[in-house]
Amino acid sequence: MKEYSQRAMPPATRFVIVFVVDGLRPDAITADHTPTLWRLRREGVDFANSHAVFPTVTRVNAATLATGAQPGTHGILGNQIYVPAVDPRKALDTGNYRNLLAVDEKGGGLVRTRTLAERLARAGLRFAGVSSGSTGSAFLLNPKAPAGVGTLVNGYFDPGKTVAYPAEASAAILAKFGAAPVKAGAERYDGAVSWTQRALREYVLPELRPDVVINWLTEPDHSQHAIGVGSPGAREALSHDDREIALTLAAVDELGLTDRADVFLVSDHGFTSNIAGVDVARELVEAGIKAALDSPDVILASSGQAVALHVKDQDPGRIGDIARLAQSREWGGALFSPARGAGDPRGVVEGTFSLDLIHLASAERGCDLLLTFPWSSDANAFGVPGSDLACTSGGARLYASDHGSMSPWNVRNTCLAWGPDFKRGATVRAPSGNVDVAPTILHLLDVDDRAGMDGRVLREALLDGPDPDKVVVQTRTPLVEAGDYRAALQISEVEGRRYVDKSWRIV
């Protein structure tokens, strides 16, 4: 028996589609390479100070877009997460949806709050998640799809066999479009994007008639990882996305939905160039601290440019030793640990900030210490600013470009809004973020079910909303220190919601 059923009700007065362009930096949108995105930004609302949640990685932000919640609330705390009930010896890769199914079964539930898809289903509205990304990032858009909540499409769940939930959607898509093309090596994933967009345009939109769609386009993330952010190949992958989005908007128009269609165009995170790798596990071992990716004493859960450490028995001595080691090394950036006390920006470990402050505190899955690396605004060979270090423990590949850090080049993501409910040709400079998308969607659909969401409704972007230039913003920069080590963290607040702007080590 299905957990939820879709009730026959009149269609919503609005149709909402969210295009998620994986890894799209705001400065990558140009009139020449991305004319469709350029038009949406020019004609709609440009959120010039939009934020990814931290860590600035795909699966964390996918869960945030799907829930309107911060990581500490929804429980997806990194691209790798440590769930001892599933595997006590190592962190799990959230890119594989089978690991997520195991967490859901054995780890006390996967996502720890209600999703947008669930809230819409309870209001009698239809949700569809359509993704060419990893099976994990797709699954996090609607983890209740196998239980009968809405629809979820990804050609790679079980290639050629299961490409969607529910089963009848999978069968219909395979019959109409065949299996999704194989994703191979360093090649661009344009084929995966095109196959998925066809399924959206020719099946999901006309036959399922969802009220809300989150449509995830996996490029240019893959290309930027492989050959560099700003590279000609990555720019062409983004141009391909732009053409596919134009076709989808045309399909929306052909279905007679444009007059009631509100459109978001967002990215899950920014992107920076990797200039070097740090084998954190080896650094700890060489310092006499037993640690490895599969060590029972110190478990590393990597998000590329940020690393969460889980210490056996939460040994304060070992945690302190690790913090002091990082603070003494050039590769050590800002550090975070559990809160010292309510309202205190400091963590319990000297010279660290509180995990509460960056929305990463979690009684069940929270780490004992979170490490970031130093970053700079230096440009790469293609003239794109932003450089970082990344963790290479366990043989992890050092990508040409990456994300995950608290660099402003990774925190600042793309967010545009266009449609009948939004202002025209407006720029919002007040802080906003991925956490605000789901609450705003519910507001647009007159669904009064936002309890437990951490995000806010982006009223300053709405036609009947306040002047964007009059939004009250409070910004502060707490500092921490330990001996010669000092670090800073900049945060901004709007309507009581806290956005993490950046952190850096003071040298």
C-alpha positions in Angstrom: 0.0 0.0 0.0 1.4 3.4 -0.9 2.2 5.8 1.9 0.6 8.7 0.0 -1.9 9.0 -2.8 -2.4 11.8 -5.2 -6.0 13.2 -4.8 -7.9 14.3 -7.8 -8.1 18.1 -7.4 -8.2 21.1 -9.7 -4.8 22.2 -10.9 -2.9 24.8 -8.9 -3.2 28.4 -10.0 0.5 28.3 -10.6 3.0 26.0 -12.2 6.5 26.2 -10.8 9.7 24.8 -12.4 13.1 24.9 -10.8 16.1 24.5 -13.1 19.1 23.4 -11.1 22.3 23.9 -13.2 24.9 21.9 -11.3 28.0 24.0 -10.5 26.8 27.2 -12.4 28.7 30.2 -11.1 26.8 33.5 -11.5 29.6 35.0 -13.5 29.4 32.2 -16.1 26.1 33.6 -17.5 26.8 35.6 -20.6 24.8 36.9 -23.6 26.9 34.9 -26.0 27.2 31.5 -24.3 23.9 31.4 -22.3 21.4 33.6 -24.1 18.4 31.9 -22.4 19.8 32.3 -18.9 20.9 35.9 -19.7 17.3 36.7 -20.7 15.8 35.2 -17.6 18.2 37.3 -15.5 17.6 40.5 -17.4 13.8 40.1 -17.5 13.3 38.6 -14.0 14.9 38.8 -10.6 18.6 38.4 -10.0 19.5 37.4 -6.5 22.9 38.8 -6.5 23.8 37.7 -3.0 22.4 34.1 -3.1 24.0 31.4 -0.9 24.6 27.7 -1.2 24.5 26.0 2.2 27.7 24.7 3.6 29.4 22.3 2.8 29.0 23.8 -0.7 28.5 20.4 -2.3 25.8 18.8 -4.4 24.0 16.4 -2.2 23.9 18.7 0.8 22.3 21.4 -1.4 20.0 19.0 -3.1 18.5 18.0 0.2 18.2 21.7 1.1 16.4 22.5 -2.1 14.1 19.6 -1.6 13.3 20.5 2.0 13.8 24.2 2.7 15.9 23.1 5.6 19.5 23.6 6.7 21.9 20.5 6.8 21.7 20.2 10.5 17.9 19.9 10.2 17.7 17.5 7.2 20.7 15.4 8.2 22.7 15.3 4.9 25.9 16.9 6.2 28.3 16.2 3.4 29.0 14.4 0.1 30.1 11.7 2.5 28.3 11.1 5.8 29.1 8.9 8.7 26.3 6.6 9.9 27.7 4.0 12.2 24.4 1.9 12.1 25.1 1.3 8.4 28.9 1.1 8.5 30.9 1.8 11.7 34.3 1.8 9.9 33.9 4.4 7.1 31.8 7.2 5.8 29.2 6.6 3.1 29.2 8.1 -0.4 25.9 9.9 -0.8 26.3 9.9 -4.6 25.0 6.3 -4.7 21.3 6.1 -3.9 21.7 2.5 -2.7 23.8 3.9 0.2 20.9 6.3 0.9 18.4 3.5 0.9 20.6 1.7 3.5 20.6 4.9 5.6 16.9 5.1 5.4 16.5 1.5 6.5 19.2 1.2 9.1 20.2 4.7 10.1 17.0 6.1 11.6 15.7 7.6 8.4 17.4 9.4 5.5 16.1 12.9 5.5 15.1 14.1 9.0 12.4 16.5 8.0 9.5 16.6 5.5 10.2 17.3 1.9 8.6 19.7 -0.5 7.2 16.6 -2.4 5.5 15.4 0.8 4.0 18.8 1.7 2.7 19.2 -1.9 1.2 15.6 -1.9 -0.7 16.4 1.4 -2.1 19.5 -0.3 -3.3 17.4 -3.3 -0.6 18.8 -5.6 1.8 16.9 -7.8 5.6 17.0 -7.6 8.2 15.7 -10.1 11.9 15.5 -9.7 13.8 15.0 -13.0 17.6 14.7 -12.8 20.5 13.7 -15.0 22.8 13.9 -12.0 24.1 11.1 -9.7 21.5 8.7 -8.4 22.1 10.0 -4.9 21.6 13.7 -5.8 18.5 12.7 -7.7 17.1 10.5 -4.9 17.4 13.4 -2.4 15.1 15.5 -4.5 12.2 13.2 -3.6 13.3 10.3 -1.3 9.7 9.2 -0.8 9.0 8.6 -4.5 9.4 4.8 -4.1 6.6 5.0 -1.4 4.2 6.7 -3.9 4.9 10.4 -3.4 5.0 12.2 -6.7 7.4 11.2 -9.5 11.2 10.9 -9.7 13.2 10.4 -12.9 16.8 9.5 -13.3 18.1 7.2 -16.0 20.8 5.6 -13.8 18.9 4.1 -10.8 19.2 0.7 -12.5 20.1 1.5 -16.1 17.7 0.1 -18.7 15.4 -1.3 -15.9 14.5 1.3 -13.4 14.7 4.9 -14.6 11.9 6.4 -12.5 9.5 6.0 -9.7 6.7 4.9 -9.7 7.1 1.8 -11.7 4.6 2.8 -14.3 6.5 6.0 -15.0 9.7 4.0 -15.4 8.0 1.6 -17.9 6.5 4.5 -19.9 9.8 6.3 -20.1 11.8 3.2 -21.2 9.2 2.4 -23.8 9.2 5.9 -25.2 12.9 6.9 -25.0 14.9 3.7 -24.3 17.7 3.5 -21.8 19.7 6.6 -20.9 23.1 6.9 -22.5 26.1 5.6 -20.6 28.1 8.1 -18.6 31.7 7.5 -19.5 35.0 8.8 -18.0 36.0 12.3 -18.8 33.4 12.8 -21.6 30.9 15.5 -21.1 27.5 14.3 -20.0 25.5 16.2 -22.7 23.8 13.0 -23.7 22.6 12.3 -20.2 21.2 15.9 -20.0 19.5 15.6 -23.4 17.9 12.2 -22.6 16.5 13.5 -19.3 15.3 16.8 -20.8 13.4 14.8 -23.5 11.7 12.7 -20.8 10.7 15.9 -19.0 9.4 17.7 -22.1 7.7 14.8 -23.9 6.4 12.7 -21.0 6.5 14.3 -17.5 5.1 17.7 -18.5 2.4 16.7 -21.0 1.3 13.4 -19.4 1.9 13.7 -15.7 1.0 17.4 -15.5 3.0 18.2 -12.2 2.4 21.4 -10.3 6.1 21.6 -9.3 9.2 20.3 -11.1 12.7 20.3 -9.9 14.8 19.8 -13.0 18.5 19.0 -12.3 21.0 19.4 -15.2 24.3 17.7 -14.2 26.5 19.8 -16.4 28.7 21.9 -16.3 29.7 20.3 -12.9 31.3 17.2 -14.5 33.2 19.2 -17.1 34.4 21.7 -14.6 35.7 19.0 -12.3 37.5 17.3 -15.2 38.9 20.1 -17.3 38.5 23.2 -15.2 36.0 25.9 -14.4 35.9 28.4 -17.3 37.5 26.0 -19.8 36.2 26.0 -23.4 34.7 22.5 -22.9 32.9 23.5 -19.7 31.5 26.6 -21.4 30.2 24.5 -24.2 28.6 22.1 -21.8 26.8 25.1 -20.2 25.8 26.3 -23.6 24.2 22.9 -24.2 22.3 23.3 -21.0 21.1 26.7 -22.1 19.7 25.3 -25.4 17.9 22.5 -23.5 16.4 24.9 -21.0 15.2 27.0 -24.0 13.5 23.9 -25.4 11.8 23.1 -22.1 10.5 26.7 -21.7 9.1 26.4 -25.3 7.4 23.1 -24.2 5.9 24.9 -21.2 4.6 27.5 -23.6 3.1 25.0 -26.0 1.2 23.4 -23.1 -0.3 26.8 -22.3 1.4 27.1 -19.0 3.6 30.2 -19.5 1.0 32.7 -18.2 1.0 30.9 -14.9 4.5 29.5 -14.8 7.0 30.8 -12.2 10.6 29.8 -13.0 13.6 29.5 -10.7 17.1 29.1 -12.1 19.5 28.1 -9.4 22.8 26.3 -8.9 23.7 24.0 -6.0 27.1 25.7 -5.4 29.8 27.8 -7.0 33.2 26.5 -8.3 36.9 27.1 -7.7 40.2 25.7 -9.0 42.2 23.2 -7.0 45.8 24.3 -6.6 47.0 21.4 -4.4 45.7 18.4 -2.4 46.1 17.6 1.3 46.1 14.0 2.5 44.6 14.8 5.9 44.7 11.2 7.1 48.4 10.9 6.3 49.1 14.2 8.1 47.3 12.9 11.2 49.1 9.6 11.1 52.5 11.3 10.7 51.7 13.4 13.7 51.0 10.3 15.7 47.2 10.5 15.5 45.8 7.2 14.2 43.5 8.1 11.4 42.4 7.0 8.0 39.3 7.0 5.8 38.4 3.6 7.3 40.1 3.9 10.7 38.0 3.0 13.8 39.6 5.8 15.7 39.2 8.8 13.4 36.7 8.6 10.5 37.0 11.2 7.8 34.0 12.2 5.8 35.2 14.3 2.9 33.3 16.9 0.9 36.3 17.7 -1.2 37.3 21.1 0.0 36.0 20.5 3.6 36.4 17.5 5.8 34.3 16.3 8.8 36.1 14.2 11.4 34.4 11.7 13.7 36.6 10.7 16.6 36.1 7.4 18.5 34.3 8.0 21.9 34.5 11.7 21.1 37.9 11.7 22.9 38.5 15.4 23.7 42.2 14.9 23.9 42.4 13.5 20.4 40.0 16.1 19.0 42.1 18.8 20.5 45.3 17.3 19.1 43.8 17.3 15.6 42.7 20.9 15.9 46.1 22.0 17.1 47.8 20.1 14.3 45.6 21.9 11.6 46.1 25.2 13.3 49.8 24.8 13.1 49.9 23.9 9.4 49.6 26.1 6.4 46.8 23.9 5.0 44.6 24.5 8.1 41.7 27.0 7.5 38.8 27.8 9.8 37.8 25.0 12.1 34.4 24.1 13.7 33.4 22.0 16.7 30.2 21.6 18.8 28.9 24.7 20.5 30.5 25.9 23.6 27.2 27.4 24.8 24.0 28.8 23.6 24.6 31.9 21.6 28.4 31.6 21.8 30.0 31.6 18.3 32.9 29.5 19.6 33.2 25.8 19.6 34.2 23.7 22.5 37.7 23.3 21.1 40.0 26.3 21.5 40.3 28.3 18.2 37.2 26.9 16.6 33.8 28.2 15.7 30.5 26.6 16.7 28.9 24.1 14.3 25.6 25.6 15.3 26.7 28.9 13.8 27.0 27.3 10.3 23.9 25.0 10.6 25.8 21.8 10.9 25.0 20.7 14.5 23.3 17.3 14.6 22.9 15.1 17.6 22.7 12.0 15.4 25.2 12.7 12.6 27.2 15.7 13.6 31.0 15.5 13.5 33.4 16.3 16.3 35.6 18.6 14.2 35.2 20.1 10.8 38.2 21.3 8.8 38.3 23.8 6.0 41.3 24.8 3.9 42.6 28.3 3.1 41.4 29.8 -0.2 42.3 32.8 -2.4 40.8 34.9 -5.1 43.6 34.0 -7.6 42.4 33.4 -11.1 43.0 30.1 -13.0 44.4 29.7 -16.6 41.0 30.6 -18.0 40.7 33.9 -16.0 38.2 32.6 -13.4 38.9 33.8 -9.9 38.9 31.5 -6.9 41.3 28.8 -5.7 41.3 26.2 -3.0 42.9 23.1 -1.6 41.1 19.7 -1.4 41.4 16.5 0.6 43.1 13.6 -1.2 43.0 11.0 1.6 42.1 7.5 0.6 43.4 8.0 -2.9 40.7 10.6 -3.7 41.3 12.3 -7.0 42.4 15.9 -7.1 40.1 17.5 -9.6 41.1 20.4 -11.8 38.3 22.4 -10.2 36.1 21.6 -7.2 33.8 23.0 -4.5 32.9 22.3 -0.9 34.8 25.2 0.8 33.6 28.3 2.6 35.2 30.5 0.0 32.8 33.1 -1.3 33.4 31.8 -4.8 31.8 28.5 -3.7 29.2 29.9 -1.3 27.8 32.4 -3.9 25.5 30.4 -6.1 23.2 31.4 -9.0 19.6 32.2 -8.3 17.2 33.8 -10.7 13.4 34.0 -10.7 11.1 34.8 -13.6 7.3 34.7 -14.0 4.0 36.4 -13.3 4.5 36.6 -9.6 8.0 38.1 -9.7 9.3 41.6 -10.2 10.6 42.5 -13.6 14.2 43.5 -14.2 15.0 43.6 -10.5 18.1 42.9 -8.5 17.9 41.7 -4.9 21.2 42.3 -3.0 19.9 41.1 0.4 21.2 37.7 1.4 19.1 34.8 0.1 19.8 31.1 -0.6 18.9 27.6 -1.7 17.2 27.2 1.7 14.6 29.8 0.7 13.5 28.2 -2.6 11.0 25.6 -1.2 9.3 28.0 1.3 8.8 30.4 -1.6 7.4 27.7 -3.8 4.8 26.8 -1.2 3.9 30.5 -0.8 3.4 30.8 -4.6 1.0 27.8 -4.5 -0.9 29.1 -1.4 0.2 26.1 0.6 0.3 27.1 4.2 2.6 24.3 5.4 6.0 25.6 6.2 6.4 24.4 9.8 9.9 23.1 10.4 11.5 24.8 7.4 14.6 27.0 8.0 14.3 29.1 4.9 12.1 32.2 4.4 9.8 33.4 1.7 11.6 35.7 -0.7 8.9 38.4 -0.5 11.2 41.1 -1.7 11.3 39.5 -5.2 7.5 39.2 -5.5 5.4 41.7 -7.4 3.5 42.7 -4.2 6.6 42.4 -2.0 8.7 45.1 -0.3 11.4 47.2 -2.0 14.5 44.9 -2.3 16.8 47.8 -1.3 15.0 48.3 2.0 15.5 44.8 3.3 17.2 45.0 6.7 20.5 43.0 6.8 22.8 42.5 9.8 26.3 41.3 9.1 28.8 40.3 11.8 32.3 38.8 11.8 33.2 36.8 14.9 36.8 35.9 15.5 38.5 32.9 17.2 42.1 32.4 18.2 44.4 29.8 19.7 48.0 30.9 20.3 49.3 32.4 17.0 46.3 31.0 15.1 43.4 33.3 14.2 40.3 32.9 12.0 37.3 34.9 11.0 33.7 34.0 9.9 31.3 36.4 8.2 27.6 35.8 8.6 24.6 37.8 7.6 21.0 37.8 8.9 17.7 38.6 7.3 14.4 38.1 9.2 16.2 36.1 11.8 17.6 33.7 9.1 21.4 33.3 9.2 23.5 33.0 6.0 27.1 31.9 6.0 29.1 34.3 3.8 32.7 33.1 4.1 35.4 32.1 6.6 39.1 32.7 6.4 42.3 32.2 8.3 43.9 35.5 9.4 47.6 35.6 8.4 
